[in-house]
Amino acid sequence: MNTIRTGQLEIEQVIRARALNAKGDIWRYKARKPDDPWRRMHADLINSIRAGSPINEAQEAAESHLISIMGRMSAYTGQAVRWSDAMESKLDLMPKDLKFGAMEMPAVAMPGREKLT
């Protein structure tokens, strides 16, 4: 690097090496625009339907959600939760009466006090 002194300031010049193409022009990388994952997902789904073998990710989605629920169950109870514990659980977090207005709030769960149901 070359240092140029101008008054009180020192400015460092960065000397950059430039790659030239066959024509002698400065080469520049021309990147393709990356695929949008949401657009790619829909294109894959539509192509699979057209091919007669539709993509069905329902089981993967359900299992993923159950794993999240198991994590919450473990955090609330302070216990290890097995897949069978979650599948056999009678846990119901839905409000008994769905209506607008004030809603009864359950007690805050405390690990070690709550039991798997």
C-alpha distance (Angstrom), angle and dihedral (degrees) to the residues before:
residue distance angle dihedral
M1 . . .
N2 3.74 . .
T3 3.80 118.5 .
I4 3.79 119.1 -146.5
R5 3.79 118.8 -164.2
T6 3.78 114.9 -149.6
G7 3.79 112.8 173.3
Q8 3.80 108.2 -60.2
L9 3.83 95.3 -15.6
E10 3.76 129.4 83.4
I11 3.77 115.9 -154.3
E12 3.77 121.1 -165.3
Q13 3.75 116.1 -146.7
V14 3.75 115.8 -149.7
I15 3.77 112.1 -146.7
R16 3.79 107.2 -149.2
A17 3.76 124.7 -157.9
R18 3.79 111.2 -132.8
A19 3.76 125.3 -153.8
L20 3.78 115.5 -140.2
N21 3.77 125.8 -152.7
A22 3.80 124.9 -135.4
K23 3.83 91.4 -81.8
G24 3.78 91.2 53.8
D25 3.81 93.3 -108.8
I26 3.79 121.7 133.4
W27 3.80 107.5 -90.7
R28 3.79 116.4 -125.1
Y29 3.78 128.0 -173.4
K30 3.79 110.4 -117.9
A31 3.77 103.8 -155.7
R32 3.77 120.8 -160.2
K33 3.76 115.3 -124.5
P34 3.83 106.6 -100.2
D35 3.79 117.2 -113.2
D36 3.77 114.9 -96.5
P37 3.84 104.0 -119.8
W38 3.81 93.1 -142.6
R39 3.80 92.3 51.1
R40 3.83 90.0 45.9
M41 3.83 90.8 50.9
H42 3.81 91.9 52.5
A43 3.81 92.8 44.4
D44 3.82 90.1 51.8
L45 3.81 91.0 49.2
I46 3.82 93.8 48.8
N47 3.82 92.1 45.7
S48 3.81 91.0 49.8
I49 3.81 91.2 51.4
R50 3.79 91.2 49.2
A51 3.82 89.6 49.4
G52 3.81 90.3 53.3
S53 3.81 96.5 -114.1
P54 3.82 106.5 92.9
I55 3.79 118.8 -160.2
N56 3.80 111.2 -114.2
E57 3.79 114.6 -170.5
A58 3.81 96.4 166.1
Q59 3.81 94.8 112.1
E60 3.81 93.2 48.6
A61 3.82 90.3 48.7
A62 3.82 93.0 48.1
E63 3.81 92.6 48.3
S64 3.79 91.2 47.5
H65 3.79 91.0 52.6
L66 3.81 91.8 47.1
I67 3.80 90.2 53.6
S68 3.83 88.4 54.3
I69 3.80 90.3 49.9
M70 3.81 89.9 49.1
G71 3.81 89.3 53.2
R72 3.80 90.3 53.1
M73 3.82 91.2 46.7
S74 3.80 90.2 51.5
A75 3.82 92.4 48.0
Y76 3.81 92.2 48.9
T77 3.81 95.5 46.9
G78 3.80 101.6 31.0
Q79 3.81 88.2 -132.3
A80 3.77 134.0 114.7
V81 3.81 109.1 -101.2
R82 3.78 120.0 -149.5
W83 3.79 124.3 -155.5
S84 3.82 89.6 -109.4
D85 3.84 90.4 52.3
A86 3.79 90.2 56.6
M87 3.80 94.3 43.9
E88 3.83 92.5 50.3
S89 3.81 95.3 40.9
K90 3.81 120.7 121.9
L91 3.81 91.1 -158.5
D92 3.81 111.5 143.4
L93 3.79 118.5 -179.6
M94 3.82 96.3 172.6
P95 3.81 115.8 117.2
K96 3.79 111.1 -109.6
D97 3.80 93.0 -130.4
L98 3.79 120.1 34.1
K99 3.79 108.3 -154.3
F100 3.78 140.0 123.8
G101 3.78 118.3 -91.5
A102 3.77 135.7 46.0
M103 3.77 115.4 -0.2
E104 3.78 128.4 -158.5
M105 3.79 110.2 -113.1
P106 3.80 117.9 -144.2
A107 3.79 120.3 -129.7
V108 3.79 116.3 -87.9
A109 3.78 110.5 -92.9
M110 3.79 115.1 -115.6
P111 3.81 119.5 -160.1
G112 3.78 110.1 -117.4
R113 3.83 94.2 22.9
E114 3.78 98.5 65.4
K115 3.80 117.8 75.8
L116 3.77 129.0 -148.0
T117 3.80 109.1 -104.0
